[in-house]
């Protein structure tokens, strides 16, 4: 699968092979689009990002085309685009947004219950957007929890000395003596599980199609090696969560074409690979990429 562009609202990201001819073709498409729709792309506000391009070729492209030269990381749709593992510095916009929101409540008379409700709704909605896309660094989560804890017990002055109990205790369910707030750590895990669920259930989305075509290919999601050089740092984080996700995974076979015979949990005994090991496909004569439907057809032939 090859991506040509991503478009969200009034932002568009176009992919190119980096050759001048390809860039000329993109600009020509922009001109035709403007002629038909009357909507013009603002090239002065556009940037070009390059990878694997020599300095000489880069300078030639910048001299020939009216784009600013952009470098990563850059914020896109409110989130940072990264090539390396996310750091606390990358999360500063999120932390500052939370601080800013709390500061906007300074002139309101808020009771303890009111502060608790604001943390439960407003702050959670801010963090959930990031949690749904990234596995946040522990340093970022600790900083957010520190801010939220100080706000809960002291109000907008954010005095950490007034904190009465640990944040872990605050996030326990009410029936266990806590206040019922959602733990950011646990929420981040749930979001990672949701990404895994989208992959294994073959949800119809561009992201899942790209993951399947570029990173999983003919393998099963459960058999992809963790030490693979393919994919981003976030992809490797998702792979590390598989061992935990397996406990909640069961595959409904249906016609069997989308169910891995070896790696999906489709029987009451668990994944077949876990039972017979790495050499099982040799002993049974069923390929490692075989689906349940493939195994049934092979059995009928015999």
N, C-alpha and C positions, 0 to 999 in steps of 0.2 A: 504494500500500500504506500502511495506517495502523496504527501500533503502539498497542495498548491497555495492554499491561503486559509486563514482563520479570520472570521468576521464577527464582531460583537458590537452591536449598536453602531456608533459612529467611528469605531476603531477597526482597522483592518491590518492584518499582518500577512504579507505576501512572501512566499519562499521562492528562491532562485538558485540556479547552479553557480552563480557568481560570474558568469561570462557576460561581457558587454552586450552581446547579441540578445541574451536572455533579458537583461535589464531594459534594453531598447524595446523589446516586445511588451514588457510590463507597462512602460510609459505609453506605448501605443494603445494598449487596452484602456488605460486611464483616460486618454483623449477620446476614444470612442464612447466610453461610458459617459463622459461629460457632454459630448455632443447629443447623446440620446436623452439623458436624464436632466441635463442642466446643472448637475452637481459636480463640482470640481474638487479634485484631491489637492489639499494644501501641501505642495512639495516642500515649501519652506519650513513647515512644522513636522516634516517626516524625517526619519533617521534610517540609516542603513547599518546593519550589523553583519560582520564578516567572520568566518572561521575557516581555517585552512587556506587562507589567501596570502601570498607573499607580499611584503611591504611595497614592492614595485607595482604589482598588480593593483594593490589597494589604492595607492596614490593615483594611478591612472584612472581608476573608476571614480574616485572622488573629484578628480579634475574634469571628468566628462559628464557627470550627472549631478543634478542640484539637490543632493542629500547631505544632511549633517552626518558625521561619523559617530555612531553610538557604540558604547561599550557596556558589557554586562558587569554587575547586575543592574537591571532597570526595572522600574515598576510598571506593570501592565495589568489593567483592570483591578488596580488596588493591591496587587500581590507582586512580590519580587520574582523576576526571572533569573534563575541561578544555574551555573554550571558546576558549582561545588557544593559541598555540604552546608546547610544553613547554619549560620552563626547567630550569636546574640545581636551583633550589629545589624544583621539583616532584618531582625525583628523589632528594631527600635521604632519604626512607624506604627506598629501595632501597640507597643507599650505606651508611646506618646499619645495615641488616640484614646486609650483608656484613661490616662492621666487627664487629658483635656476634657473628656466627658465628665469625669468626677469633679473637675474644677468648675464646670458649668453648673454644678449643684450647690455651690458654696452659699449662694444667697437664698437658698430655700431652707425652711425649717423642716428638717427630716428627723423623724423618730428612728429608733433602732429598727423597728419593723419596716419602716419605709426604706431604709438603707438596704435591708435584707432583700426586699422586693426588687429594688433597682439592680442589685447585683445578680439576682436570679434571672431577670429578663434582659435588661439593656446590655450589661457587660457580656453575658453569655452570647447574645446575638453578634456582638463585635468579634469575639474570639472564634465563634463557630465558622465564620467565613474562612479564616486562616486554617483552622483545624481540618476542614474538609479537603484542603489541598496539600498540606504539609504535615510532617511529623516534627513538631516544634522542639527546639533544643531545651534541655532540662533547665538551663540558666534562664531562658525566657519564661518558662512556666513558673519558676520560683519567683521571678520579679513580678509577674502578674499577680500571683497569689499573695505576695507581700503587700502590694498596693491594695488589693481587695480586702485583705485582712485588716489593714490599718484603717481603711474607710469604714468597714463594718463596725469597728469598735470605737473609733474616734471621730468619724465624720470626715469632711473634706480636708481637715488639717493633716490627715494622714500621719498621725503620731503612732509609730510602732510600739511605743512603750505602754500603750493602753490595751494592747492585745491581751485577751484573757485566756484563750485556749488555742491550741494549734489549729492550723487550717485543715489538717487531715480530719480532726474531730468535727470541725464545722461541716465538712462535706459528707459526713455519715448520714444515713437515712434517719428521719425523725424517730422511727421506732427503735433505733439503736442509740438514741441520745444525741444525735446531731441536729443540724438545722436544715438538712435536705438540699443544700446547694450542690450543684454538679461539680465534680472534680475535673479540672482541666486535663489532668493526666489520663483519667479514665475516658473522658470525652475524646481525647486524641486517639486512644486505642480503638474506640468504637468507630471513629471516622476511617481509620486504617482498615478495620474489618469490613466497613461498607465498600471501600474501594476493591477489596478482595472479592466481596460478594458480587460486585458488578462484573468483575473479570470472569469468575467461574460460572456465573449465570448467563454469560454472553449477552449482556445488555446491549441494546442497539444504540451505541453512541460512537462518536468519532474517536474518543480516547480509547475505548475498549477495542475498537477495530484496529487502531494503530498498535496498541500493546500486543494484540494477537498476531498481527502480521509482521511486526518488526522484532519483538522480543521473545514471544513464545513460539511462534511459527508452527512447526508440526509437533512440537512437544506438548506436554500438559503443563498447566501452571504449577502443579505440585511437583514436577520433576525438574524444573529449571534450576540450574546450579546457582547457589548464593554468591560464589566467587566469580560470576560472569563479568566480563568487561563491558557487556552491552548495557545500555540504559543509564539513567541518571542515578544520583544518590538516593532520591526518593523511591525509585524502583527497587533498589537494594534494601531499603527499609521495609518496603512491602513484603519482599521475599522473606525477611527475617520474622515477619509476623505469621507466616504460614503455620508454624507448629502450634500456635495458640488458636488460630482460626480453624484448624482441623477438628477440634473438639466440637465445633458448632456446625460442621459441614456434613450434609447428607444430600446425595444427588438422586433426583427422581429420574428413572431411566427413560420413560416414554418410548420413543422409537430407537433409542440407543445410539443414534448417530453422533450426538454431542456429548456422550458420556465416555470418559476414558476407562477402558477395561482395567488398567493397572493402577491408576492413581486416584480416581474419584471414589468417594465413599458411597457406593451404590448398593452394597449388600449388608446384611446384618453382621457379617464377620469383619467389616472394615475394608479399607483399600486392599486389593489383592497383592499389590507390591509389598505391603507391610507384612504379609503372611509368608510369601514365598521368596522374597529377597530379590537382589539385583539380577540373578541368573534365571529367574522364573520364566522370563519370556523365551529363553533358549530351551528350557526343559519342556515347555508347553507348545513351543512353536508358534507363539503369538507375538507379533512385533510390539515393541514398547510404545508405539504411537497408536496402537489399535483401539478402536472404540468397542463398546459392548456389542453393537450391531456387527462389527467385523468379526468378533470372536464367535458369535452365534452362527454367522454364515460359514466360517471355517469349520466349526463343529459339524454342521450339516453336511458339508462336503466329505467329511471323513466317515 
